[in-house]
Amino acid sequence: MSLWQIFRWPLVVGLLCLIGLITGLVSDDWGDHLAAIGLGLPVLLSAWFGWRRPRA
C-alpha cells in the first residue's frame, strides 16, 4: 500500500473539518450550514465506523 492510499481519506476528512472551522468563523447564513456539515462529518463517521466494528 502506498502512503497516499493510507492517508487519503483522513486528509479529506481533515480538510473538510478545516473548511467547516474557517467558514464558521468568517461567514454567516450559508456559512453556518457549511460549518455544521464540515464539523459534523467527523462525528458521523466516527459513530458509523464505531457501530460497524464487530464486538468480541
Secondary structure, 3 states (H helix, E strand, C coil): CCHHHHHHHHHHHHHHHHHHHHHHHHCCCHHHHHHHHHHHHHHHHHHHHHHHCCCC
